[in-house]
Amino acid sequence: MKILLAEDDFATRKNMAKFLSKYGQCDITVDGMEAVDAFNMALEEKEPYDLVCLDIMMPVMDGYQALVGIRNLEKQKNISEEKAAKVIITTALNDESSVKMAFELGCTLYSGKPVDQDRFEQALKKLGLI
């Protein structure tokens, strides 16, 4: 599995990268713009990401904007919903409006922080990624 992690907090980024690297190649970005750029580069190289984990509160471009950018790139490349990347929002924002917004913009799952690794692993299994 090819994974893209977008997380600006160093400790969270390090922990998530260590956890996710058990399941495949994990590329790391520190803001939403880098995430969209990395996603686009992977599409151009015909090696798309299977999973994208996005924080919402990031500098330069937030997770919502990055999610829109990623879904727009998939539309431009005519990638079907079945072949689209699974996007999991990983954030400390757990209010109803944040969750609703993320799903409206096209996220696959929403995971609050701190991330419960057992539950996250179950979610990856449910999505057919592991």
Salt bridges, closest charged atoms under 4 A:
GLU7 OE1 - LYS113 NZ 2.64
GLU47 OE1 - LYS2 NZ 3.91
ASP55 OD1 - LYS113 NZ 3.33
GLU74 OE1 - ARG71 NH1 2.78
GLU104 OE2 - LYS100 NZ 3.68
